[in-house]
Amino acid sequence: MTSIIIFLIVGLIAGALAKSVVPGEGPGGIIGDIIVGVIGALIGGWLFSNVFHLAFGGFIGWIIEALIGAIVLLLIIRLVSGRRTTV
């Protein structure tokens, strides 16, 4: 149970940081930040372990991995969704 809470906290921090780094409108407020951060953590963990063959340890390392993964995810979302216009 504690690991799930830590994973959500890391996801929230990474999602909020990624939203401030990547320009444009992010998906869905704080819940969207958590979702982007958690999925970004999964992407970042996969990228660092399988592509770069690196592993970070500790809370700060997890946030760095999750942040990079969340930035990648937000950039993909921006590319796929394009510009939204309001009427």
Biopython code that builds the backbone (N, CA, C, O; Angstrom):
import numpy as np
from Bio.PDB.StructureBuilder import StructureBuilder

atoms = [
    (1, "MET", "N", (0.824, -1.194, 0.000)),
    (1, "MET", "CA", (0.000, 0.000, 0.000)),
    (1, "MET", "C", (0.868, 1.259, 0.000)),
    (1, "MET", "O", (0.558, 2.228, -0.693)),
    (2, "THR", "N", (1.942, 1.247, 0.766)),
    (2, "THR", "CA", (2.832, 2.401, 0.833)),
    (2, "THR", "C", (3.485, 2.666, -0.512)),
    (2, "THR", "O", (3.650, 3.822, -0.903)),
    (3, "SER", "N", (3.861, 1.610, -1.225)),
    (3, "SER", "CA", (4.514, 1.803, -2.524)),
    (3, "SER", "C", (3.564, 2.435, -3.534)),
    (3, "SER", "O", (4.006, 3.202, -4.389)),
    (4, "ILE", "N", (2.284, 2.135, -3.458)),
    (4, "ILE", "CA", (1.308, 2.746, -4.363)),
    (4, "ILE", "C", (1.188, 4.240, -4.065)),
    (4, "ILE", "O", (1.105, 5.056, -4.982)),
    (5, "ILE", "N", (1.179, 4.589, -2.791)),
    (5, "ILE", "CA", (1.095, 6.000, -2.409)),
    (5, "ILE", "C", (2.344, 6.750, -2.869)),
    (5, "ILE", "O", (2.243, 7.862, -3.388)),
    (6, "ILE", "N", (3.511, 6.154, -2.683)),
    (6, "ILE", "CA", (4.759, 6.780, -3.137)),
    (6, "ILE", "C", (4.748, 6.921, -4.650)),
    (6, "ILE", "O", (5.173, 7.953, -5.171)),
    (7, "PHE", "N", (4.272, 5.906, -5.370)),
    (7, "PHE", "CA", (4.199, 5.956, -6.826)),
    (7, "PHE", "C", (3.280, 7.092, -7.271)),
    (7, "PHE", "O", (3.599, 7.801, -8.225)),
    (8, "LEU", "N", (2.142, 7.277, -6.594)),
    (8, "LEU", "CA", (1.227, 8.363, -6.929)),
    (8, "LEU", "C", (1.837, 9.730, -6.622)),
    (8, "LEU", "O", (1.642, 10.681, -7.379)),
    (9, "ILE", "N", (2.568, 9.830, -5.523)),
    (9, "ILE", "CA", (3.227, 11.093, -5.182)),
    (9, "ILE", "C", (4.294, 11.433, -6.221)),
    (9, "ILE", "O", (4.380, 12.573, -6.679)),
    (10, "VAL", "N", (5.102, 10.447, -6.590)),
    (10, "VAL", "CA", (6.115, 10.660, -7.634)),
    (10, "VAL", "C", (5.424, 11.049, -8.941)),
    (10, "VAL", "O", (5.888, 11.949, -9.643)),
    (11, "GLY", "N", (4.329, 10.383, -9.269)),
    (11, "GLY", "CA", (3.580, 10.712, -10.485)),
    (11, "GLY", "C", (3.026, 12.118, -10.464)),
    (11, "GLY", "O", (3.073, 12.817, -11.476)),
    (12, "LEU", "N", (2.500, 12.546, -9.323)),
    (12, "LEU", "CA", (1.968, 13.904, -9.206)),
    (12, "LEU", "C", (3.070, 14.942, -9.380)),
    (12, "LEU", "O", (2.898, 15.921, -10.106)),
    (13, "ILE", "N", (4.191, 14.730, -8.722)),
    (13, "ILE", "CA", (5.313, 15.668, -8.828)),
    (13, "ILE", "C", (5.833, 15.707, -10.263)),
    (13, "ILE", "O", (6.044, 16.786, -10.816)),
    (14, "ALA", "N", (6.038, 14.546, -10.861)),
    (14, "ALA", "CA", (6.555, 14.484, -12.230)),
    (14, "ALA", "C", (5.571, 15.088, -13.224)),
    (14, "ALA", "O", (5.977, 15.796, -14.146)),
    (15, "GLY", "N", (4.297, 14.816, -13.045)),
    (15, "GLY", "CA", (3.286, 15.382, -13.942)),
    (15, "GLY", "C", (3.217, 16.889, -13.856)),
    (15, "GLY", "O", (3.106, 17.566, -14.878)),
    (16, "ALA", "N", (3.281, 17.427, -12.639)),
    (16, "ALA", "CA", (3.246, 18.881, -12.455)),
    (16, "ALA", "C", (4.501, 19.532, -13.041)),
    (16, "ALA", "O", (4.416, 20.573, -13.692)),
    (17, "LEU", "N", (5.658, 18.922, -12.810)),
    (17, "LEU", "CA", (6.902, 19.473, -13.364)),
    (17, "LEU", "C", (6.900, 19.408, -14.887)),
    (17, "LEU", "O", (7.313, 20.359, -15.552)),
    (18, "ALA", "N", (6.440, 18.299, -15.437)),
    (18, "ALA", "CA", (6.411, 18.148, -16.894)),
    (18, "ALA", "C", (5.451, 19.152, -17.520)),
    (18, "ALA", "O", (5.723, 19.694, -18.592)),
    (19, "LYS", "N", (4.333, 19.396, -16.852)),
    (19, "LYS", "CA", (3.365, 20.361, -17.369)),
    (19, "LYS", "C", (3.947, 21.767, -17.374)),
    (19, "LYS", "O", (3.604, 22.576, -18.236)),
    (20, "SER", "N", (4.825, 22.068, -16.418)),
    (20, "SER", "CA", (5.447, 23.388, -16.396)),
    (20, "SER", "C", (6.596, 23.494, -17.399)),
    (20, "SER", "O", (6.943, 24.598, -17.819)),
    (21, "VAL", "N", (7.189, 22.367, -17.787)),
    (21, "VAL", "CA", (8.306, 22.378, -18.735)),
    (21, "VAL", "C", (7.805, 22.415, -20.179)),
    (21, "VAL", "O", (8.335, 23.161, -21.002)),
    (22, "VAL", "N", (6.795, 21.618, -20.482)),
    (22, "VAL", "CA", (6.273, 21.520, -21.853)),
    (22, "VAL", "C", (5.214, 22.605, -22.042)),
    (22, "VAL", "O", (4.245, 22.651, -21.285)),
    (23, "PRO", "N", (5.377, 23.469, -23.026)),
    (23, "PRO", "CA", (4.394, 24.538, -23.220)),
    (23, "PRO", "C", (3.070, 24.002, -23.738)),
    (23, "PRO", "O", (3.009, 22.951, -24.376)),
    (24, "GLY", "N", (2.022, 24.742, -23.452)),
    (24, "GLY", "CA", (0.699, 24.365, -23.941)),
    (24, "GLY", "C", (-0.194, 23.893, -22.817)),
    (24, "GLY", "O", (0.225, 23.763, -21.667)),
    (25, "GLU", "N", (-1.417, 23.644, -23.177)),
    (25, "GLU", "CA", (-2.429, 23.222, -22.206)),
    (25, "GLU", "C", (-2.292, 21.733, -21.931)),
    (25, "GLU", "O", (-2.232, 20.921, -22.855)),
    (26, "GLY", "N", (-2.244, 21.386, -20.661)),
    (26, "GLY", "CA", (-2.139, 19.990, -20.259)),
    (26, "GLY", "C", (-3.505, 19.348, -20.123)),
    (26, "GLY", "O", (-4.518, 20.045, -20.065)),
    (27, "PRO", "N", (-3.542, 18.046, -20.071)),
    (27, "PRO", "CA", (-4.820, 17.350, -19.970)),
    (27, "PRO", "C", (-5.353, 17.303, -18.542)),
    (27, "PRO", "O", (-4.729, 16.678, -17.684)),
    (28, "GLY", "N", (-6.466, 17.932, -18.264)),
    (28, "GLY", "CA", (-7.306, 17.683, -17.114)),
    (28, "GLY", "C", (-6.880, 18.008, -15.705)),
    (28, "GLY", "O", (-7.168, 17.206, -14.816)),
    (29, "GLY", "N", (-6.226, 19.098, -15.424)),
    (29, "GLY", "CA", (-5.978, 19.523, -14.049)),
    (29, "GLY", "C", (-5.093, 18.580, -13.256)),
    (29, "GLY", "O", (-4.202, 17.932, -13.806)),
    (30, "ILE", "N", (-5.349, 18.510, -11.953)),
    (30, "ILE", "CA", (-4.494, 17.716, -11.059)),
    (30, "ILE", "C", (-4.616, 16.219, -11.341)),
    (30, "ILE", "O", (-3.628, 15.491, -11.251)),
    (31, "ILE", "N", (-5.810, 15.761, -11.679)),
    (31, "ILE", "CA", (-5.988, 14.338, -12.021)),
    (31, "ILE", "C", (-5.215, 14.022, -13.301)),
    (31, "ILE", "O", (-4.578, 12.975, -13.408)),
    (32, "GLY", "N", (-5.278, 14.931, -14.262)),
    (32, "GLY", "CA", (-4.509, 14.757, -15.498)),
    (32, "GLY", "C", (-3.012, 14.739, -15.230)),
    (32, "GLY", "O", (-2.271, 13.970, -15.841)),
    (33, "ASP", "N", (-2.565, 15.615, -14.285)),
    (33, "ASP", "CA", (-1.143, 15.622, -13.912)),
    (33, "ASP", "C", (-0.728, 14.285, -13.313)),
    (33, "ASP", "O", (0.337, 13.759, -13.637)),
    (34, "ILE", "N", (-1.560, 13.742, -12.450)),
    (34, "ILE", "CA", (-1.250, 12.450, -11.831)),
    (34, "ILE", "C", (-1.190, 11.362, -12.898)),
    (34, "ILE", "O", (-0.266, 10.548, -12.907)),
    (35, "ILE", "N", (-2.167, 11.346, -13.789)),
    (35, "ILE", "CA", (-2.206, 10.314, -14.832)),
    (35, "ILE", "C", (-0.992, 10.428, -15.744)),
    (35, "ILE", "O", (-0.340, 9.429, -16.048)),
    (36, "VAL", "N", (-0.689, 11.659, -16.184)),
    (36, "VAL", "CA", (0.484, 11.860, -17.043)),
    (36, "VAL", "C", (1.749, 11.473, -16.297)),
    (36, "VAL", "O", (2.635, 10.844, -16.875)),
    (37, "GLY", "N", (1.849, 11.837, -15.020)),
    (37, "GLY", "CA", (3.034, 11.507, -14.237)),
    (37, "GLY", "C", (3.207, 10.017, -14.017)),
    (37, "GLY", "O", (4.319, 9.498, -14.109)),
    (38, "VAL", "N", (2.105, 9.320, -13.725)),
    (38, "VAL", "CA", (2.186, 7.868, -13.482)),
    (38, "VAL", "C", (2.534, 7.138, -14.776)),
    (38, "VAL", "O", (3.400, 6.263, -14.785)),
    (39, "ILE", "N", (1.860, 7.496, -15.867)),
    (39, "ILE", "CA", (2.192, 6.863, -17.145)),
    (39, "ILE", "C", (3.607, 7.256, -17.560)),
    (39, "ILE", "O", (4.349, 6.442, -18.109)),
    (40, "GLY", "N", (3.980, 8.519, -17.293)),
    (40, "GLY", "CA", (5.338, 8.971, -17.566)),
    (40, "GLY", "C", (6.368, 8.221, -16.752)),
    (40, "GLY", "O", (7.463, 7.945, -17.242)),
    (41, "ALA", "N", (6.035, 7.886, -15.511)),
    (41, "ALA", "CA", (6.948, 7.090, -14.685)),
    (41, "ALA", "C", (7.178, 5.715, -15.301)),
    (41, "ALA", "O", (8.298, 5.203, -15.304)),
    (42, "LEU", "N", (6.125, 5.133, -15.815)),
    (42, "LEU", "CA", (6.262, 3.834, -16.479)),
    (42, "LEU", "C", (7.118, 3.964, -17.749)),
    (42, "LEU", "O", (8.003, 3.145, -17.999)),
    (43, "ILE", "N", (6.842, 5.000, -18.538)),
    (43, "ILE", "CA", (7.620, 5.230, -19.765)),
    (43, "ILE", "C", (9.082, 5.518, -19.422)),
    (43, "ILE", "O", (9.991, 4.958, -20.034)),
    (44, "GLY", "N", (9.303, 6.396, -18.438)),
    (44, "GLY", "CA", (10.666, 6.745, -18.040)),
    (44, "GLY", "C", (11.429, 5.550, -17.504)),
    (44, "GLY", "O", (12.601, 5.365, -17.833)),
    (45, "GLY", "N", (10.784, 4.739, -16.686)),
    (45, "GLY", "CA", (11.435, 3.536, -16.179)),
    (45, "GLY", "C", (11.807, 2.584, -17.290)),
    (45, "GLY", "O", (12.887, 1.994, -17.281)),
    (46, "TRP", "N", (10.902, 2.435, -18.255)),
    (46, "TRP", "CA", (11.193, 1.560, -19.384)),
    (46, "TRP", "C", (12.329, 2.121, -20.230)),
    (46, "TRP", "O", (13.241, 1.389, -20.614)),
    (47, "LEU", "N", (12.275, 3.443, -20.524)),
    (47, "LEU", "CA", (13.332, 4.059, -21.336)),
    (47, "LEU", "C", (14.704, 3.895, -20.698)),
    (47, "LEU", "O", (15.661, 3.487, -21.355)),
    (48, "PHE", "N", (14.789, 4.217, -19.407)),
    (48, "PHE", "CA", (16.092, 4.181, -18.760)),
    (48, "PHE", "C", (16.620, 2.767, -18.589)),
    (48, "PHE", "O", (17.827, 2.550, -18.695)),
    (49, "SER", "N", (15.758, 1.811, -18.332)),
    (49, "SER", "CA", (16.261, 0.459, -18.118)),
    (49, "SER", "C", (16.511, -0.283, -19.426)),
    (49, "SER", "O", (17.495, -1.015, -19.532)),
    (50, "ASN", "N", (15.652, -0.115, -20.415)),
    (50, "ASN", "CA", (15.768, -0.904, -21.642)),
    (50, "ASN", "C", (16.520, -0.200, -22.767)),
    (50, "ASN", "O", (17.212, -0.858, -23.544)),
    (51, "VAL", "N", (16.400, 1.106, -22.871)),
    (51, "VAL", "CA", (17.035, 1.822, -23.967)),
    (51, "VAL", "C", (18.411, 2.342, -23.557)),
    (51, "VAL", "O", (19.398, 2.135, -24.263)),
    (52, "PHE", "N", (18.467, 3.019, -22.413)),
    (52, "PHE", "CA", (19.725, 3.628, -21.972)),
    (52, "PHE", "C", (20.538, 2.737, -21.041)),
    (52, "PHE", "O", (21.699, 3.037, -20.763)),
    (53, "HIS", "N", (19.955, 1.656, -20.560)),
    (53, "HIS", "CA", (20.603, 0.716, -19.642)),
    (53, "HIS", "C", (21.130, 1.414, -18.390)),
    (53, "HIS", "O", (22.233, 1.130, -17.922)),
    (54, "LEU", "N", (20.320, 2.336, -17.855)),
    (54, "LEU", "CA", (20.637, 3.050, -16.621)),
    (54, "LEU", "C", (19.545, 2.787, -15.602)),
    (54, "LEU", "O", (18.420, 2.435, -15.957)),
    (55, "ALA", "N", (19.882, 2.959, -14.353)),
    (55, "ALA", "CA", (18.882, 2.837, -13.284)),
    (55, "ALA", "C", (19.200, 3.860, -12.204)),
    (55, "ALA", "O", (20.305, 3.898, -11.662)),
    (56, "PHE", "N", (18.211, 4.683, -11.906)),
    (56, "PHE", "CA", (18.351, 5.636, -10.821)),
    (56, "PHE", "C", (17.788, 5.019, -9.555)),
    (56, "PHE", "O", (16.842, 4.233, -9.605)),
    (57, "GLY", "N", (18.364, 5.372, -8.438)),
    (57, "GLY", "CA", (17.851, 4.889, -7.164)),
    (57, "GLY", "C", (17.384, 6.047, -6.312)),
    (57, "GLY", "O", (17.839, 7.177, -6.487)),
    (58, "GLY", "N", (16.504, 5.779, -5.415)),
    (58, "GLY", "CA", (16.030, 6.787, -4.486)),
    (58, "GLY", "C", (14.912, 7.640, -5.045)),
    (58, "GLY", "O", (14.584, 7.574, -6.229)),
    (59, "PHE", "N", (14.341, 8.433, -4.178)),
    (59, "PHE", "CA", (13.176, 9.239, -4.501)),
    (59, "PHE", "C", (13.473, 10.243, -5.614)),
    (59, "PHE", "O", (12.683, 10.372, -6.549)),
    (60, "ILE", "N", (14.589, 10.949, -5.530)),
    (60, "ILE", "CA", (14.942, 11.940, -6.550)),
    (60, "ILE", "C", (15.182, 11.262, -7.897)),
    (60, "ILE", "O", (14.782, 11.792, -8.934)),
    (61, "GLY", "N", (15.817, 10.121, -7.894)),
    (61, "GLY", "CA", (16.037, 9.375, -9.133)),
    (61, "GLY", "C", (14.731, 8.952, -9.778)),
    (61, "GLY", "O", (14.581, 9.018, -10.998)),
    (62, "TRP", "N", (13.785, 8.516, -8.955)),
    (62, "TRP", "CA", (12.474, 8.133, -9.484)),
    (62, "TRP", "C", (11.765, 9.331, -10.095)),
    (62, "TRP", "O", (11.112, 9.209, -11.131)),
    (63, "ILE", "N", (11.893, 10.491, -9.454)),
    (63, "ILE", "CA", (11.251, 11.693, -9.989)),
    (63, "ILE", "C", (11.893, 12.080, -11.324)),
    (63, "ILE", "O", (11.191, 12.485, -12.251)),
    (64, "ILE", "N", (13.209, 11.962, -11.428)),
    (64, "ILE", "CA", (13.891, 12.286, -12.689)),
    (64, "ILE", "C", (13.420, 11.359, -13.802)),
    (64, "ILE", "O", (13.105, 11.817, -14.900)),
    (65, "GLU", "N", (13.369, 10.059, -13.527)),
    (65, "GLU", "CA", (12.876, 9.108, -14.527)),
    (65, "GLU", "C", (11.445, 9.421, -14.919)),
    (65, "GLU", "O", (11.116, 9.456, -16.104)),
    (66, "ALA", "N", (10.591, 9.647, -13.928)),
    (66, "ALA", "CA", (9.188, 9.927, -14.195)),
    (66, "ALA", "C", (9.024, 11.246, -14.932)),
    (66, "ALA", "O", (8.173, 11.356, -15.814)),
    (67, "LEU", "N", (9.826, 12.252, -14.587)),
    (67, "LEU", "CA", (9.750, 13.546, -15.255)),
    (67, "LEU", "C", (10.095, 13.425, -16.728)),
    (67, "LEU", "O", (9.387, 13.968, -17.577)),
    (68, "ILE", "N", (11.165, 12.725, -17.040)),
    (68, "ILE", "CA", (11.562, 12.558, -18.439)),
    (68, "ILE", "C", (10.500, 11.767, -19.203)),
    (68, "ILE", "O", (10.172, 12.099, -20.342)),
    (69, "GLY", "N", (9.970, 10.729, -18.578)),
    (69, "GLY", "CA", (8.900, 9.967, -19.216)),
    (69, "GLY", "C", (7.642, 10.802, -19.414)),
    (69, "GLY", "O", (6.986, 10.690, -20.449)),
    (70, "ALA", "N", (7.295, 11.641, -18.433)),
    (70, "ALA", "CA", (6.105, 12.489, -18.547)),
    (70, "ALA", "C", (6.296, 13.557, -19.618)),
    (70, "ALA", "O", (5.348, 13.896, -20.326)),
    (71, "ILE", "N", (7.509, 14.090, -19.746)),
    (71, "ILE", "CA", (7.784, 15.060, -20.809)),
    (71, "ILE", "C", (7.624, 14.403, -22.172)),
    (71, "ILE", "O", (7.019, 14.981, -23.076)),
    (72, "VAL", "N", (8.159, 13.205, -22.322)),
    (72, "VAL", "CA", (8.002, 12.467, -23.582)),
    (72, "VAL", "C", (6.526, 12.239, -23.870)),
    (72, "VAL", "O", (6.078, 12.428, -25.001)),
    (73, "LEU", "N", (5.766, 11.832, -22.851)),
    (73, "LEU", "CA", (4.337, 11.579, -23.036)),
    (73, "LEU", "C", (3.597, 12.861, -23.421)),
    (73, "LEU", "O", (2.760, 12.833, -24.323)),
    (74, "LEU", "N", (3.886, 13.975, -22.763)),
    (74, "LEU", "CA", (3.218, 15.236, -23.103)),
    (74, "LEU", "C", (3.555, 15.687, -24.515)),
    (74, "LEU", "O", (2.689, 16.198, -25.225)),
    (75, "LEU", "N", (4.799, 15.505, -24.931)),
    (75, "LEU", "CA", (5.163, 15.860, -26.301)),
    (75, "LEU", "C", (4.409, 15.002, -27.318)),
    (75, "LEU", "O", (3.983, 15.498, -28.361)),
    (76, "ILE", "N", (4.248, 13.725, -27.011)),
    (76, "ILE", "CA", (3.476, 12.840, -27.898)),
    (76, "ILE", "C", (2.019, 13.277, -27.930)),
    (76, "ILE", "O", (1.401, 13.306, -28.995)),
    (77, "ILE", "N", (1.465, 13.619, -26.763)),
    (77, "ILE", "CA", (0.074, 14.084, -26.710)),
    (77, "ILE", "C", (-0.090, 15.354, -27.539)),
    (77, "ILE", "O", (-1.074, 15.496, -28.264)),
    (78, "ARG", "N", (0.861, 16.275, -27.440)),
    (78, "ARG", "CA", (0.799, 17.526, -28.213)),
    (78, "ARG", "C", (0.869, 17.244, -29.718)),
    (78, "ARG", "O", (0.159, 17.872, -30.504)),
    (79, "LEU", "N", (1.723, 16.305, -30.110)),
    (79, "LEU", "CA", (1.841, 15.979, -31.530)),
    (79, "LEU", "C", (0.567, 15.339, -32.071)),
    (79, "LEU", "O", (0.136, 15.644, -33.183)),
    (80, "VAL", "N", (-0.026, 14.461, -31.290)),
    (80, "VAL", "CA", (-1.213, 13.740, -31.747)),
    (80, "VAL", "C", (-2.442, 14.647, -31.743)),
    (80, "VAL", "O", (-3.232, 14.631, -32.687)),
    (81, "SER", "N", (-2.603, 15.435, -30.684)),
    (81, "SER", "CA", (-3.816, 16.240, -30.563)),
    (81, "SER", "C", (-3.771, 17.500, -31.400)),
    (81, "SER", "O", (-4.822, 17.996, -31.806)),
    (82, "GLY", "N", (-2.592, 18.037, -31.674)),
    (82, "GLY", "CA", (-2.480, 19.272, -32.449)),
    (82, "GLY", "C", (-3.015, 20.460, -31.671)),
    (82, "GLY", "O", (-3.176, 20.408, -30.452)),
    (83, "ARG", "N", (-3.282, 21.518, -32.393)),
    (83, "ARG", "CA", (-3.810, 22.730, -31.745)),
    (83, "ARG", "C", (-5.319, 22.624, -31.619)),
    (83, "ARG", "O", (-6.016, 22.176, -32.530)),
    (84, "ARG", "N", (-5.798, 23.049, -30.464)),
    (84, "ARG", "CA", (-7.248, 23.080, -30.254)),
    (84, "ARG", "C", (-7.715, 24.522, -30.381)),
    (84, "ARG", "O", (-7.067, 25.443, -29.885)),
    (85, "THR", "N", (-8.838, 24.704, -31.046)),
    (85, "THR", "CA", (-9.390, 26.041, -31.180)),
    (85, "THR", "C", (-10.661, 26.131, -30.356)),
    (85, "THR", "O", (-11.401, 25.155, -30.227)),
    (86, "THR", "N", (-10.907, 27.297, -29.805)),
    (86, "THR", "CA", (-12.127, 27.517, -29.038)),
    (86, "THR", "C", (-13.058, 28.424, -29.833)),
    (86, "THR", "O", (-12.618, 29.327, -30.545)),
    (87, "VAL", "N", (-14.324, 28.169, -29.697)),
    (87, "VAL", "CA", (-15.322, 28.945, -30.433)),
    (87, "VAL", "C", (-15.971, 29.928, -29.508)),
    (87, "VAL", "O", (-16.846, 30.686, -29.927)),
]
sb = StructureBuilder()
sb.init_structure("model")
sb.init_model(0)
sb.init_chain("A")
sb.init_seg("    ")
for serial, (resi, resn, name, xyz) in enumerate(atoms, 1):
    if name == "N":
        sb.init_residue(resn, " ", resi, " ")
    sb.init_atom(name, np.array(xyz, "f"), 0.0, 1.0, " ", f" {name:<3s}", serial, name[0])
structure = sb.get_structure()
